[in-house]
Structure formats: C-alpha cells, structure tokens
Amino acid sequence: MSETEQPTNDQKKNFTRVLLEELSSQSVLIPILAVITGLIIGAFIIILTTEEVYEAWATSPWESIKVGWSAVNNAYTALFTSAIGSPTRIINALQSGDSLEIRRAFNPFLESLVASTPYIFAGLSVALGFRSGLFNVGAEGQLFMGAIFAAFVGYSVKGLPMIIHLPLALLAGALGGAIWGFIPGWLKAKTGGHEVINTIMLNYIAFRLSEWLLSGPMKRPETFNPVSPTIEESAMLPRFFENPIRFHAGFFVALGVAWLVYWFLFRTKWGFDLRTVGANPHAARYAGMNIVWVTILAMSLSGALSGLAGANEVLGVNHNLALAFSAGYGFDAIALALLGKSHPFGVVLAALLFGTLRSGALGMQLAAGIPIDIISVLQALILAFIAAPAIIRTIYRLKPSASGEDGVMLRGWGEG
C-alpha cells in the first residue's frame, strides 16, 4: 500500500473485528469467566459446608436446595455489602444529607480501596518482573524491607515539614525494596543464580531481620510488645476523613505509580529493553542490549514497587511497624500479575477485585457465618483458572487464541 493510499472501509471493519475478537478472547473474557467460574464453584462449596442443607435433606431434596440457595445468597450478599456497602443505606444517607451517615455508608467501599492499595503496588512489582522474564517470588520480603526503611525514616527523622518528610519516607521504602530486589538481580545477571531460589531465601532473611529489629534496635521503649515507635505525623499519608474511616492518599499514589509503570514499560527505551529481554533474551543480546544491566534494573525496580507496598501500610494504615504486619500481599501479588495479564491497568483491576474480596470476607463471616477461608479458596480457584486458561476455554467452548499463547510466558527455569 502506497503512502497516499488509504485503507478501505472494509479493511477498517475487518481490522476492528479481528482486534475485538483478540481482545475479547485474550485480554478480557478469560479473566472475567475465571472470576465467574470461581464464584460458582465457591457457591457449591458454601452449600456443601452448610449443615442446614443436610438437615433440610431429611425433609425433602427441594427443601435442601432452597436452604442451599439461601445460604449462598446470604453469603454473597454479605460479601457485597461488607465490601461495597448497602445500596439502601447509601441512598438513605444521601437523602438525609447527614455527612456522618454518608461517610459511614460509604466506609465499606472506602475500606475496600484501602485493602486494594498494597495489592496494586505488589501486583505491579511481580508484573514488571514477568514482563522482564523474571519470576520475582520475593515481593513479600521486599515489602517487609520497604516497611522497615519507611518506618525508621518515619519515626527517627524529626522536625521536617510533611512536603519533605512524607516523600522521603516513601522513597526510603522504595529504596529498601530496591536493595532487596537488587541482590537477586545481581546474582542472576552475574552468576546465573535463579531468582526464584534467591528471592525465596531473601524472604526468610527479611522476616527474621524484622523480628530482630523489633525486638531490639527498633523496639518502642515503653512497651514489651515487638512494635516500632509511632511515626511522626509529618510522615503519615493524609487521610481524607475522620476515624474510623482509614481511606488515605496512598490509593492515589498507587494509581499514579501504575501509570508511571505503564509509561516506563510501553513508552520508553528502557521499558522496551526490559520487554525485549523478557520475550527473547538471545535476540536481545544479538541486538546489542545489555542483558546484565537490564536484569539488575528489572529486579531492582520490581523490589522498589514492593517496598512501596510496605511503606504504604506503615505510613497510611498502621503508622508503625509490627510483627507479621503483612496479610500476604507479596504472595498474592503473583496471582494479581497473572490475573491482570502483567499489564498495569489489568493489575489495578485485579487488585481492586482482591481488595474487595478481602475487605468483604470478615463481614461475610460475621453476617452469614461463612468461614473467612472461603475467600482464600475463591482466590485460589481464580488463580488456577487464569494460570490454565485452556480449562476456561473448554468449559465455555471458546476458540483458541489467535497467537496460540495465553498468560505470562517466562524464560526456562534452567536458563541463566
């Protein structure tokens, strides 16, 4: 086609149709169906673990079905209202005009955003590693190191205004995670040591290091509990509402970081190098790219993002560092990266889903008597279906993807 020749309408329509088919089959449809399938299987698990269902079976099978449906309905309704809020209460609060009632009505939704924020940072961390052909299993340890650095700067540095102290504490958290990512990155690039083994070992070192620090150098003087001093007010991420609403500025920082990761990966030369090395390191080396530098940079940036997750929890939620403060965000991040197809926008959506599920789990347990572990089962099922999309394609009779590939493709386990 010459420079002056324009594509015909038929060509445009055909291109649009192919693009939409590809998007629906690979980027959007599979994750949505994985979530729906997970919820359906979760409903059957709820039915099978509800004693009333078996008691009703003695009366009649139909009565048992009704009791089972009622249990599922109550469980998922409680999950929804605990994570998003009651629509009736929200409407009534808005009509009343009472600011306190409005805040309380929206608090479940805001709490879900609070729970989603560390997921965004940690998910971006693992996703960036995937894009670079690296499997960063050390997000949890990097998160701990980020929390340690952020907490130390938060309580030990005094007299600074918030405009300086808060960014300094956030950068300290990113630095702590970056150091913990640099180590396995350097070992991978220089010695061929596999990043999975090294990051797992560094996780344990970070856990034990935090225990030692909180039992000694970083322990709050006036208590016997292993907890750090409270950070200075100037280092706290601002909250938008009064207690007990915990929604803070860290959520918008996470969204900004997600945009920066997207810009870095898809709009810069460094990001192109990272993606090229991740897709085919041999071709990248042949093209003259510095594989050693790219590997170290990728793991360091991945660690910095996990460190921000830890800093977010210290500066925005807890305002101190305590033992086992993380709810496993670094490990769940692997599922988030897979669910989000290692794309920053997809990771944000996956983080919102996981944060909503985690936030609504406690309310589901209290209101419906359903064990909170059901949420972990749902997350595991969703991850399994994302990791094996052929299962979803078989269940729903979907056509294979045009590229013949699904999910995240990593370099071989034994490659250096």
C-alpha positions as CSV (number, residue, x, y, z in Angstrom):
1,M,0.0,0.0,0.0
2,S,1.5,3.4,-1.0
3,E,1.8,6.3,1.4
4,T,-1.1,8.1,-0.3
5,E,-3.3,5.1,-0.4
6,Q,-5.8,4.9,2.5
7,P,-7.4,1.7,3.8
8,T,-10.9,1.0,2.6
9,N,-13.9,0.8,4.9
10,D,-13.9,-3.0,4.6
11,Q,-10.3,-3.2,5.6
12,K,-11.0,-1.0,8.6
13,K,-14.0,-3.1,9.6
14,N,-12.0,-6.3,9.2
15,F,-9.2,-4.9,11.3
16,T,-11.6,-3.8,14.1
17,R,-13.4,-7.2,14.1
18,V,-10.1,-9.1,14.4
19,L,-8.9,-6.7,17.1
20,L,-12.1,-7.0,19.1
21,E,-12.0,-10.8,18.8
22,E,-8.5,-10.9,20.0
23,L,-9.2,-8.6,23.0
24,S,-12.3,-10.5,23.9
25,S,-10.6,-13.9,23.8
26,Q,-7.3,-13.0,25.4
27,S,-7.4,-9.8,27.5
28,V,-10.9,-9.5,28.9
29,L,-13.0,-12.6,28.5
30,I,-10.8,-15.2,30.1
31,P,-10.2,-13.3,33.4
32,I,-13.9,-12.4,33.7
33,L,-15.0,-16.0,33.1
34,A,-12.4,-17.2,35.6
35,V,-13.8,-14.9,38.3
36,I,-17.4,-16.0,37.5
37,T,-16.4,-19.7,37.5
38,G,-14.6,-19.2,40.8
39,L,-17.7,-17.7,42.3
40,I,-19.9,-20.5,41.0
41,I,-17.6,-23.2,42.5
42,G,-17.4,-21.2,45.7
43,A,-21.3,-21.3,45.8
44,F,-21.2,-25.1,45.7
45,I,-18.5,-25.2,48.4
46,I,-20.7,-23.0,50.6
47,I,-23.7,-25.3,50.0
48,L,-21.6,-28.4,50.8
49,T,-20.2,-26.9,54.0
50,T,-23.6,-25.7,55.4
51,E,-25.0,-28.1,58.0
52,E,-28.6,-26.8,57.4
53,V,-28.5,-28.2,53.9
54,Y,-28.1,-31.7,55.2
55,E,-30.7,-31.2,57.9
56,A,-33.2,-30.0,55.2
57,W,-32.4,-33.0,53.0
58,A,-34.2,-35.2,55.6
59,T,-37.4,-33.2,54.8
60,S,-37.1,-33.2,51.1
61,P,-34.5,-32.6,48.3
62,W,-36.4,-29.4,47.2
63,E,-36.2,-28.0,50.7
64,S,-32.5,-28.8,50.8
65,I,-32.0,-26.9,47.5
66,K,-33.9,-23.9,48.9
67,V,-31.8,-23.8,52.0
68,G,-28.6,-24.1,50.0
69,W,-29.6,-21.3,47.7
70,S,-30.5,-19.2,50.7
71,A,-27.0,-19.8,52.2
72,V,-25.3,-18.8,49.0
73,N,-27.5,-15.7,48.6
74,N,-26.8,-14.6,52.2
75,A,-23.1,-15.2,51.9
76,Y,-22.6,-13.3,48.7
77,T,-25.0,-10.5,49.8
78,A,-23.0,-10.1,53.0
79,L,-19.8,-10.2,51.0
80,F,-21.1,-7.5,48.6
81,T,-22.5,-5.2,51.3
82,S,-19.4,-5.6,53.5
83,A,-17.1,-4.8,50.6
84,I,-19.1,-2.2,48.7
85,G,-21.8,-1.1,51.1
86,S,-25.6,-1.4,51.3
87,P,-27.3,0.4,48.3
88,T,-30.3,1.2,50.5
89,R,-28.2,2.6,53.3
90,I,-26.2,4.7,50.8
91,I,-29.4,6.1,49.2
92,N,-30.9,6.9,52.6
93,A,-27.7,8.6,53.8
94,L,-27.5,10.7,50.7
95,Q,-31.1,11.8,51.0
96,S,-30.7,12.7,54.7
97,G,-27.7,14.9,53.9
98,D,-26.0,13.9,57.2
99,S,-22.3,14.0,56.5
100,L,-21.5,11.4,59.2
101,E,-24.1,9.0,57.9
102,I,-22.8,9.4,54.4
103,R,-19.3,8.6,55.5
104,R,-20.4,5.6,57.4
105,A,-22.5,4.4,54.4
106,F,-19.5,4.6,52.0
107,N,-17.0,3.3,54.5
108,P,-17.2,-0.4,53.3
109,F,-16.3,0.8,49.8
110,L,-13.5,3.0,51.0
111,E,-12.2,0.2,53.2
112,S,-12.0,-2.0,50.1
113,L,-9.9,0.7,48.4
114,V,-7.6,0.7,51.5
115,A,-7.2,-3.1,51.2
116,S,-6.6,-2.8,47.4
117,T,-3.8,-0.3,47.7
118,P,-0.9,-2.6,48.8
119,Y,-2.2,-5.1,46.2
120,I,-1.7,-2.5,43.4
121,F,2.0,-1.9,44.4
122,A,2.8,-5.5,44.9
123,G,1.0,-6.7,41.8
124,L,2.9,-4.1,39.7
125,S,6.1,-5.4,41.2
126,V,5.5,-9.0,40.1
127,A,4.1,-7.9,36.7
128,L,7.1,-5.9,35.9
129,G,9.3,-8.9,36.7
130,F,7.1,-11.1,34.4
131,R,7.5,-8.6,31.6
132,S,11.2,-8.8,32.0
133,G,11.2,-12.6,32.0
134,L,11.9,-12.8,35.8
135,F,9.8,-14.6,38.4
136,N,10.0,-12.4,41.5
137,V,8.8,-14.5,44.4
138,G,10.4,-12.2,46.8
139,A,7.8,-9.4,46.8
140,E,6.8,-10.3,50.4
141,G,10.4,-9.9,51.7
142,Q,10.9,-6.7,49.7
143,L,7.6,-5.4,51.1
144,F,9.0,-6.1,54.6
145,M,12.2,-4.3,53.8
146,G,10.3,-1.3,52.5
147,A,8.3,-1.2,55.6
148,I,11.4,-1.3,57.8
149,F,13.1,1.6,55.9
150,A,9.9,3.7,55.8
151,A,9.2,3.2,59.5
152,F,12.7,4.1,60.5
153,V,12.7,7.3,58.5
154,G,9.1,8.0,59.7
155,Y,9.9,8.0,63.4
156,S,13.6,8.8,63.6
157,V,13.6,11.9,61.4
158,K,12.0,14.8,63.2
159,G,11.3,18.5,62.6
160,L,10.7,18.2,58.8
161,P,7.6,19.5,57.1
162,M,5.2,17.0,55.5
163,I,6.1,18.1,52.0
164,I,9.7,16.8,52.6
165,H,9.2,14.1,55.3
166,L,6.5,12.1,53.6
167,P,8.2,11.8,50.2
168,L,11.4,11.0,52.0
169,A,9.8,8.1,53.9
170,L,8.2,6.8,50.7
171,L,11.5,6.9,48.9
172,A,13.1,5.1,51.8
173,G,10.5,2.4,51.5
174,A,11.2,2.1,47.7
175,L,15.0,2.0,48.4
176,G,14.6,-0.8,51.0
177,G,12.7,-2.9,48.5
178,A,15.1,-2.0,45.7
179,I,18.1,-3.2,47.7
180,W,16.3,-6.5,48.4
181,G,15.5,-6.8,44.6
182,F,19.0,-5.7,43.5
183,I,20.6,-8.7,45.3
184,P,18.9,-11.5,43.4
185,G,19.0,-9.4,40.3
186,W,22.8,-9.1,40.5
187,L,23.2,-12.8,41.4
188,K,21.0,-13.7,38.4
189,A,22.9,-11.5,36.0
190,K,26.5,-12.2,37.3
191,T,26.4,-15.8,38.5
192,G,23.3,-17.3,36.9
193,G,21.7,-17.9,40.3
194,H,18.0,-18.4,39.8
195,E,15.9,-15.5,41.0
196,V,13.2,-17.8,42.4
197,I,15.6,-19.6,44.8
198,N,17.4,-16.4,45.8
199,T,14.2,-14.4,46.4
200,I,12.7,-17.1,48.5
201,M,15.8,-17.2,50.7
202,L,15.8,-13.4,51.0
203,N,12.1,-13.6,52.1
204,Y,13.2,-15.6,55.2
205,I,16.1,-13.2,55.9
206,A,13.7,-10.2,55.7
207,F,11.2,-11.9,58.1
208,R,13.9,-12.8,60.7
209,L,15.6,-9.4,60.3
210,S,12.3,-7.6,61.1
211,E,11.8,-9.8,64.1
212,W,15.3,-8.9,65.4
213,L,14.9,-5.2,64.8
214,L,11.5,-5.1,66.5
215,S,12.9,-7.0,69.5
216,G,15.9,-4.6,69.8
217,P,17.0,-1.6,67.8
218,M,13.6,-0.5,66.5
219,K,11.5,-1.6,69.5
220,R,9.3,1.0,71.1
221,P,10.9,1.8,74.5
222,E,7.7,2.0,76.6
223,T,6.3,-1.4,75.7
224,F,7.2,-5.1,75.9
225,N,5.5,-5.8,72.5
226,P,7.6,-6.1,69.4
227,V,6.4,-2.9,67.7
228,S,8.3,0.2,66.5
229,P,7.7,3.8,67.7
230,T,4.8,5.6,66.1
231,I,5.9,7.5,63.0
232,E,5.9,11.3,63.0
233,E,2.6,13.0,61.9
234,S,4.6,14.7,59.1
235,A,5.3,11.2,57.6
236,M,1.8,9.9,57.6
237,L,-0.2,9.7,54.4
238,P,-3.1,12.1,54.7
239,R,-6.5,10.6,55.5
240,F,-9.5,12.2,53.9
241,F,-12.0,11.5,56.7
242,E,-12.0,11.3,60.4
243,N,-11.7,8.0,62.3
244,P,-12.6,5.2,61.9
245,I,-12.5,5.7,58.1
246,R,-9.0,4.9,57.1
247,F,-9.0,5.9,53.4
248,H,-5.8,7.7,52.6
249,A,-3.8,9.3,49.8
250,G,-1.8,6.1,49.2
251,F,-4.5,4.9,46.9
252,F,-4.0,7.8,44.5
253,V,-0.2,7.4,44.9
254,A,-0.7,3.7,43.8
255,L,-2.7,4.8,40.7
256,G,0.0,7.3,39.8
257,V,2.7,4.7,40.2
258,A,0.6,2.3,38.0
259,W,0.5,5.0,35.3
260,L,4.3,5.5,35.6
261,V,4.9,1.8,35.2
262,Y,2.8,1.7,32.1
263,W,4.6,4.8,30.7
264,F,8.0,3.2,31.6
265,L,7.2,-0.2,30.0
266,F,5.5,1.0,26.9
267,R,6.7,4.5,26.2
268,T,10.5,4.4,27.0
269,K,13.6,2.8,25.5
270,W,14.4,1.2,28.9
271,G,11.0,-0.3,29.1
272,F,11.3,-1.6,25.5
273,D,14.7,-3.2,26.5
274,L,13.1,-4.9,29.5
275,R,10.2,-6.3,27.5
276,T,12.6,-7.5,24.7
277,V,14.9,-9.3,27.2
278,G,11.8,-10.8,28.8
279,A,10.4,-12.0,25.5
280,N,13.7,-13.3,24.0
281,P,17.0,-12.7,25.8
282,H,19.0,-14.3,23.0
283,A,17.6,-12.0,20.3
284,A,18.1,-9.0,22.7
285,R,21.7,-10.0,23.2
286,Y,22.1,-10.3,19.5
287,A,20.6,-6.8,19.1
288,G,23.3,-5.4,21.4
289,M,21.2,-5.0,24.5
290,N,23.0,-5.2,27.9
291,I,21.3,-8.2,29.4
292,V,23.2,-7.9,32.7
293,W,22.1,-4.3,33.2
294,V,18.6,-4.9,32.2
295,T,18.2,-7.9,34.6
296,I,19.6,-5.9,37.5
297,L,17.4,-2.9,36.7
298,A,14.3,-5.0,36.4
299,M,14.7,-6.8,39.7
300,S,15.6,-3.5,41.5
301,L,12.5,-1.7,40.1
302,S,10.4,-4.7,41.0
303,G,11.7,-4.6,44.5
304,A,11.1,-0.9,44.8
305,L,7.5,-1.3,43.9
306,S,7.1,-4.0,46.6
307,G,8.9,-1.7,49.0
308,L,6.3,1.0,48.3
309,A,3.6,-1.5,49.3
310,G,5.2,-1.9,52.7
311,A,5.7,1.8,53.1
312,N,2.1,2.4,52.2
313,E,1.0,0.1,55.1
314,V,3.3,1.8,57.6
315,L,2.7,5.4,56.5
316,G,-1.0,5.2,55.6
317,V,-2.6,2.5,57.7
318,N,-0.7,1.2,60.8
319,H,1.6,4.2,61.5
320,N,4.1,1.8,63.0
321,L,5.8,-1.5,62.2
322,A,4.8,-4.6,64.0
323,L,5.5,-8.3,63.5
324,A,3.7,-10.1,60.7
325,F,2.0,-6.8,59.7
326,S,1.5,-8.0,56.1
327,A,-1.5,-10.1,55.2
328,G,0.5,-12.0,52.5
329,Y,0.3,-9.2,49.9
330,G,3.6,-10.2,48.3
331,F,2.5,-13.7,47.7
332,D,-1.0,-12.8,46.5
333,A,0.8,-10.4,44.1
334,I,1.7,-13.4,41.9
335,A,-2.0,-14.1,41.4
336,L,-2.7,-10.4,40.7
337,A,0.0,-10.3,38.0
338,L,-1.4,-13.4,36.3
339,L,-5.0,-12.2,36.6
340,G,-4.0,-8.7,35.2
341,K,-2.1,-10.3,32.3
342,S,1.0,-8.4,33.6
343,H,-0.4,-5.2,32.3
344,P,-0.5,-2.2,34.8
345,F,-4.2,-1.5,34.0
346,G,-5.1,-5.2,34.4
347,V,-3.1,-5.4,37.7
348,V,-5.1,-2.4,39.1
349,L,-8.4,-4.1,38.3
350,A,-7.2,-7.4,39.7
351,A,-6.0,-5.6,42.9
352,L,-9.4,-4.0,43.3
353,L,-11.1,-7.4,43.0
354,F,-8.8,-9.0,45.6
355,G,-9.0,-6.0,47.9
356,T,-12.8,-6.1,47.7
357,L,-12.9,-9.9,48.4
358,R,-10.5,-9.4,51.4
359,S,-12.5,-6.5,52.8
360,G,-15.8,-8.2,52.5
361,A,-14.6,-11.6,53.9
362,L,-14.9,-10.6,57.5
363,G,-18.4,-9.2,57.1
364,M,-19.4,-12.4,55.3
365,Q,-18.2,-14.4,58.2
366,L,-20.0,-12.3,60.8
367,A,-23.2,-11.8,58.9
368,A,-23.6,-15.2,57.2
369,G,-21.5,-17.5,59.4
370,I,-19.4,-18.5,56.4
371,P,-15.7,-19.2,57.2
372,I,-13.4,-16.4,56.0
373,D,-11.2,-19.1,54.4
374,I,-13.8,-19.4,51.6
375,I,-12.3,-16.1,50.2
376,S,-8.9,-17.8,50.0
377,V,-10.5,-20.7,48.2
378,L,-12.1,-18.3,45.7
379,Q,-8.8,-16.5,45.1
380,A,-7.0,-19.9,44.6
381,L,-9.7,-21.0,42.1
382,I,-9.5,-17.8,40.2
383,L,-5.7,-18.1,40.0
384,A,-5.9,-21.7,38.9
385,F,-8.2,-20.8,36.0
386,I,-6.1,-17.9,35.0
387,A,-2.9,-20.0,35.1
388,A,-4.6,-22.7,33.0
389,P,-6.9,-20.8,30.5
390,A,-7.4,-23.9,28.5
391,I,-9.8,-25.1,31.3
392,I,-12.0,-22.0,30.8
393,R,-11.9,-22.4,27.0
394,T,-13.0,-25.9,27.3
395,I,-15.8,-25.2,29.8
396,Y,-17.2,-22.3,27.8
397,R,-16.3,-23.7,24.3
398,L,-14.2,-20.8,23.3
399,K,-11.9,-20.7,20.3
400,P,-8.2,-20.9,20.9
401,S,-6.4,-17.6,20.9
402,A,-5.0,-16.4,17.6
403,S,-1.5,-16.4,18.9
404,G,-1.8,-19.8,20.4
405,E,-0.5,-18.5,23.7
406,D,-2.1,-17.5,26.9
407,G,-1.0,-15.9,30.1
408,V,2.6,-15.0,31.0
409,M,5.4,-16.6,29.2
410,L,8.7,-16.8,31.2
411,R,12.1,-18.0,30.2
412,G,13.0,-21.5,31.0
413,W,13.8,-22.4,34.6
414,G,17.3,-23.5,33.9
415,E,18.4,-20.6,31.7
416,G,20.9,-18.1,33.0
